[in-house]
Amino acid sequence: QVQLVESGGGLVQPGGSLRLSCAASGSIFSIATMGWYRQAPGKERELVATITSGGMTSYVDSVKGRLTISRDNAKNTVYLQMNSLKPEDTAAYYCFADASTRSTMLRTSWGQGTQVTVSS
């Protein structure tokens, strides 16, 4: 099994910054794509950013130029650097990893979620 543990959420003023981290652990054989979703109250879940094992990234248009996804393959960790935060970025953020283990083929695992609140 693969476990994902997130950290780094919190309360920040508009224009501020936060850095989310998500570390994967377990009997991991390999991790392909990692990324972040978010879900605000009353809204559908939204894919925010993804990064492949080779470092190719993609972003939803609303965060381009403000949020940056990166990963450390040696640590099985994905990061989301969040700058110039806006109130509309307020949501629960969930990381995911498409990972295989010594006993399972590629499947998606999820973090428990971390709350980001942007408010003055």
CORDA-V452737 format. One record per run of one state. SS is the DSSP state (~ for helix, > for strand, _ for the rest). FROM is the first residue (numbers start at 1). LEN is the number of residues. Records with the same first field share a line. If there is no record, write none. Layout:
SS: FROM-LEN ; FROM-LEN
//
This chain:
_: 1-1 ; 8-2 ; 13-5 ; 27-1 ; 40-6 ; 52-5 ; 60-1 ; 64-3 ; 73-4 ; 83-4 ; 90-1 ; 102-5 ; 111-3 ; 119-2
>: 2-6 ; 10-3 ; 18-9 ; 28-12 ; 46-6 ; 57-3 ; 67-6 ; 77-6 ; 91-11 ; 107-4 ; 114-5
~: 61-3 ; 87-3
//
